[in-house]
Amino acid sequence: MHTFVSLLRGINVGGHHLIGMPALKAFYESLGFVDVTTYIQSGNIIFRATAGDTSSVELLIEKSLVHTFGFPVTVIVRSPSHLGKVIKNNPYVARGGVDSSRLAVAFLKSQPAPALIKAMAVFAAKSTNEYTAVSGVVYLHCPDGFGKTLLTTGFFEKHLKVKATARNWKTTNALFALCAKMDK
């Protein structure tokens, strides 16, 4: 069995695409996944599956979500080792004076074209916030808070031409810890 984390984009936000966590857990179990655990209300699910391929697991969940709940949801599935690398490689954590509550990670569904990453810098330069796009994620440092940043999931989707979903630094670390606990 392989442990995975799935990150659902845009559920239970602003009263749209509501899915209760008990229903989401039952849904994952109906797909044959085991040891299903949800974390907070924003679509974070840790589970085990026999399939080892994240792409096929993503596709199964996305297609089944539409069928079961009646609306499309972008699903990004990652392994615990991927989450560990994301945490280890955050360029802002080691910097002195950075408030970790002002950090986030946008997980990208696929790797964007390098030219799009480079072109995005022109638009992002209008912001006081920082980002680093590397290896299928965008690290964010928003010292003034996430409510005021132009560097939103929608911004990255528009400029990088890929689907994305973001998690704050605390949630990213908590998901990794839950995976480690499950793998013991």
C-alpha beads as a LAMMPS data file, in Angstrom:
LAMMPS data file: protein, C-alpha beads

184 atoms
183 bonds

1 atom types
1 bond types

-500.0 500.0 xlo xhi
-500.0 500.0 ylo yhi
-500.0 500.0 zlo zhi

Masses

1 110.0

Atoms # bond

1 1 1 0.000 0.000 0.000
2 1 1 1.115 3.515 -0.821
3 1 1 0.315 6.610 1.234
4 1 1 -0.917 9.704 -0.599
5 1 1 -2.140 13.197 0.118
6 1 1 -4.807 14.657 -2.118
7 1 1 -5.381 18.388 -2.222
8 1 1 -8.763 19.476 -3.540
9 1 1 -9.061 22.947 -4.993
10 1 1 -11.956 25.199 -4.109
11 1 1 -14.226 23.060 -1.955
12 1 1 -15.962 24.548 1.095
13 1 1 -14.769 28.064 0.209
14 1 1 -17.206 30.970 0.318
15 1 1 -20.229 28.673 0.516
16 1 1 -19.466 27.018 -2.825
17 1 1 -18.848 23.365 -3.649
18 1 1 -19.709 22.204 -0.178
19 1 1 -18.635 18.705 0.798
20 1 1 -18.710 17.673 4.447
21 1 1 -15.671 15.824 5.729
22 1 1 -17.666 12.692 6.708
23 1 1 -19.073 12.550 3.158
24 1 1 -15.623 13.102 1.678
25 1 1 -14.136 10.349 3.819
26 1 1 -16.931 7.935 2.819
27 1 1 -16.421 8.901 -0.825
28 1 1 -12.700 8.036 -0.677
29 1 1 -13.487 4.747 1.050
30 1 1 -16.010 3.942 -1.702
31 1 1 -13.136 4.218 -4.194
32 1 1 -11.290 1.462 -2.335
33 1 1 -8.873 3.700 -0.436
34 1 1 -8.109 2.805 3.181
35 1 1 -6.968 4.606 6.328
36 1 1 -8.683 7.737 5.024
37 1 1 -8.080 10.835 7.159
38 1 1 -9.254 14.364 6.433
39 1 1 -7.491 17.450 7.711
40 1 1 -9.467 20.668 8.213
41 1 1 -12.387 21.592 5.958
42 1 1 -10.496 22.677 2.851
43 1 1 -10.023 19.394 1.018
44 1 1 -6.929 17.717 2.452
45 1 1 -7.165 13.937 2.498
46 1 1 -4.488 11.433 3.506
47 1 1 -5.130 7.852 2.438
48 1 1 -3.597 4.576 1.327
49 1 1 -4.062 2.956 -2.062
50 1 1 -2.682 -0.051 -3.878
51 1 1 -1.966 2.018 -6.992
52 1 1 1.417 3.727 -6.913
53 1 1 0.830 6.210 -9.730
54 1 1 -0.336 9.654 -8.577
55 1 1 -1.694 10.580 -12.024
56 1 1 -4.092 7.627 -12.193
57 1 1 -5.232 8.246 -8.614
58 1 1 -5.870 11.938 -9.430
59 1 1 -7.898 11.023 -12.495
60 1 1 -10.000 8.458 -10.621
61 1 1 -10.798 10.925 -7.835
62 1 1 -11.615 13.809 -10.214
63 1 1 -13.941 11.736 -12.406
64 1 1 -15.661 10.202 -9.396
65 1 1 -16.115 13.568 -7.657
66 1 1 -18.044 14.919 -10.650
67 1 1 -20.217 11.820 -10.754
68 1 1 -20.872 11.762 -7.000
69 1 1 -21.128 15.455 -6.088
70 1 1 -22.122 16.991 -9.427
71 1 1 -19.333 19.519 -9.920
72 1 1 -15.726 19.374 -11.125
73 1 1 -12.905 19.676 -8.605
74 1 1 -9.205 19.923 -9.394
75 1 1 -7.373 17.226 -7.437
76 1 1 -3.626 17.201 -6.897
77 1 1 -2.186 14.004 -5.409
78 1 1 1.292 13.899 -3.912
79 1 1 3.369 11.321 -2.075
80 1 1 4.771 11.889 1.414
81 1 1 8.292 11.957 -0.049
82 1 1 7.247 14.790 -2.377
83 1 1 5.804 16.738 0.561
84 1 1 9.047 16.175 2.464
85 1 1 11.053 17.623 -0.420
86 1 1 8.704 20.604 -0.643
87 1 1 9.217 21.309 3.052
88 1 1 12.987 20.814 2.908
89 1 1 13.444 23.048 -0.149
90 1 1 11.412 26.089 0.906
91 1 1 13.792 28.996 0.212
92 1 1 12.148 31.309 2.755
93 1 1 12.208 29.146 5.892
94 1 1 15.919 29.488 6.644
95 1 1 15.899 33.224 6.122
96 1 1 16.093 35.116 9.388
97 1 1 13.060 37.102 10.463
98 1 1 10.528 35.329 8.245
99 1 1 7.207 34.689 9.969
100 1 1 6.186 31.141 9.017
101 1 1 2.515 32.150 9.216
102 1 1 3.208 34.269 6.116
103 1 1 4.413 31.310 4.028
104 1 1 2.427 29.106 1.673
105 1 1 2.905 26.631 -1.140
106 1 1 0.923 26.499 -4.370
107 1 1 0.949 22.931 -5.638
108 1 1 0.811 22.805 -9.439
109 1 1 -1.050 20.061 -11.300
110 1 1 1.735 19.876 -13.879
111 1 1 5.063 21.504 -14.601
112 1 1 4.585 24.851 -16.399
113 1 1 6.687 25.886 -19.351
114 1 1 9.894 27.698 -18.252
115 1 1 9.005 30.632 -20.509
116 1 1 5.729 31.118 -18.603
117 1 1 7.549 31.098 -15.255
118 1 1 9.960 33.724 -16.559
119 1 1 7.168 35.869 -18.063
120 1 1 5.202 35.792 -14.808
121 1 1 7.948 37.794 -13.078
122 1 1 6.861 40.965 -14.901
123 1 1 3.373 40.774 -13.394
124 1 1 4.526 39.624 -9.960
125 1 1 6.999 42.528 -9.742
126 1 1 4.009 44.757 -8.967
127 1 1 3.667 42.951 -5.646
128 1 1 5.601 43.389 -2.402
129 1 1 5.392 39.635 -1.914
130 1 1 7.872 37.009 -3.053
131 1 1 7.541 33.728 -4.858
132 1 1 9.830 30.997 -6.099
133 1 1 8.548 28.561 -8.739
134 1 1 10.422 25.264 -8.842
135 1 1 9.711 21.548 -9.276
136 1 1 5.930 21.751 -9.601
137 1 1 5.344 24.127 -6.695
138 1 1 5.368 27.847 -6.070
139 1 1 6.660 28.925 -2.681
140 1 1 5.073 32.121 -1.382
141 1 1 6.235 34.642 1.169
142 1 1 3.566 37.266 1.836
143 1 1 4.793 39.472 4.708
144 1 1 1.638 41.617 4.613
145 1 1 -0.679 38.594 4.695
146 1 1 -2.464 36.489 2.130
147 1 1 -5.599 38.630 2.074
148 1 1 -3.727 41.465 0.378
149 1 1 -1.529 39.605 -2.086
150 1 1 -1.916 39.570 -5.844
151 1 1 -0.102 36.214 -5.870
152 1 1 -3.196 34.042 -5.570
153 1 1 -3.928 30.588 -6.903
154 1 1 -5.889 32.250 -9.717
155 1 1 -2.881 34.421 -10.574
156 1 1 -0.623 31.376 -10.900
157 1 1 -3.200 29.431 -12.903
158 1 1 -3.641 32.346 -15.299
159 1 1 0.048 33.040 -15.852
160 1 1 1.428 29.501 -15.685
161 1 1 -1.470 27.881 -17.593
162 1 1 -1.756 25.011 -15.098
163 1 1 -4.249 24.163 -12.353
164 1 1 -3.067 24.813 -8.805
165 1 1 -4.141 24.762 -5.187
166 1 1 -2.386 26.463 -2.298
167 1 1 -1.844 25.509 1.323
168 1 1 -0.367 27.604 4.091
169 1 1 2.911 26.492 5.637
170 1 1 1.298 25.160 8.817
171 1 1 -1.082 22.946 6.828
172 1 1 1.695 21.705 4.531
173 1 1 3.753 20.634 7.539
174 1 1 0.748 19.098 9.301
175 1 1 -0.079 16.990 6.225
176 1 1 3.485 15.713 6.096
177 1 1 3.365 14.847 9.813
178 1 1 0.085 12.956 9.344
179 1 1 1.666 10.963 6.498
180 1 1 4.670 10.104 8.669
181 1 1 2.360 8.982 11.464
182 1 1 0.396 6.807 9.039
183 1 1 3.569 5.187 7.681
184 1 1 4.793 4.075 11.145

Bonds

1 1 1 2
2 1 2 3
3 1 3 4
4 1 4 5
5 1 5 6
6 1 6 7
7 1 7 8
8 1 8 9
9 1 9 10
10 1 10 11
11 1 11 12
12 1 12 13
13 1 13 14
14 1 14 15
15 1 15 16
16 1 16 17
17 1 17 18
18 1 18 19
19 1 19 20
20 1 20 21
21 1 21 22
22 1 22 23
23 1 23 24
24 1 24 25
25 1 25 26
26 1 26 27
27 1 27 28
28 1 28 29
29 1 29 30
30 1 30 31
31 1 31 32
32 1 32 33
33 1 33 34
34 1 34 35
35 1 35 36
36 1 36 37
37 1 37 38
38 1 38 39
39 1 39 40
40 1 40 41
41 1 41 42
42 1 42 43
43 1 43 44
44 1 44 45
45 1 45 46
46 1 46 47
47 1 47 48
48 1 48 49
49 1 49 50
50 1 50 51
51 1 51 52
52 1 52 53
53 1 53 54
54 1 54 55
55 1 55 56
56 1 56 57
57 1 57 58
58 1 58 59
59 1 59 60
60 1 60 61
61 1 61 62
62 1 62 63
63 1 63 64
64 1 64 65
65 1 65 66
66 1 66 67
67 1 67 68
68 1 68 69
69 1 69 70
70 1 70 71
71 1 71 72
72 1 72 73
73 1 73 74
74 1 74 75
75 1 75 76
76 1 76 77
77 1 77 78
78 1 78 79
79 1 79 80
80 1 80 81
81 1 81 82
82 1 82 83
83 1 83 84
84 1 84 85
85 1 85 86
86 1 86 87
87 1 87 88
88 1 88 89
89 1 89 90
90 1 90 91
91 1 91 92
92 1 92 93
93 1 93 94
94 1 94 95
95 1 95 96
96 1 96 97
97 1 97 98
98 1 98 99
99 1 99 100
100 1 100 101
101 1 101 102
102 1 102 103
103 1 103 104
104 1 104 105
105 1 105 106
106 1 106 107
107 1 107 108
108 1 108 109
109 1 109 110
110 1 110 111
111 1 111 112
112 1 112 113
113 1 113 114
114 1 114 115
115 1 115 116
116 1 116 117
117 1 117 118
118 1 118 119
119 1 119 120
120 1 120 121
121 1 121 122
122 1 122 123
123 1 123 124
124 1 124 125
125 1 125 126
126 1 126 127
127 1 127 128
128 1 128 129
129 1 129 130
130 1 130 131
131 1 131 132
132 1 132 133
133 1 133 134
134 1 134 135
135 1 135 136
136 1 136 137
137 1 137 138
138 1 138 139
139 1 139 140
140 1 140 141
141 1 141 142
142 1 142 143
143 1 143 144
144 1 144 145
145 1 145 146
146 1 146 147
147 1 147 148
148 1 148 149
149 1 149 150
150 1 150 151
151 1 151 152
152 1 152 153
153 1 153 154
154 1 154 155
155 1 155 156
156 1 156 157
157 1 157 158
158 1 158 159
159 1 159 160
160 1 160 161
161 1 161 162
162 1 162 163
163 1 163 164
164 1 164 165
165 1 165 166
166 1 166 167
167 1 167 168
168 1 168 169
169 1 169 170
170 1 170 171
171 1 171 172
172 1 172 173
173 1 173 174
174 1 174 175
175 1 175 176
176 1 176 177
177 1 177 178
178 1 178 179
179 1 179 180
180 1 180 181
181 1 181 182
182 1 182 183
183 1 183 184
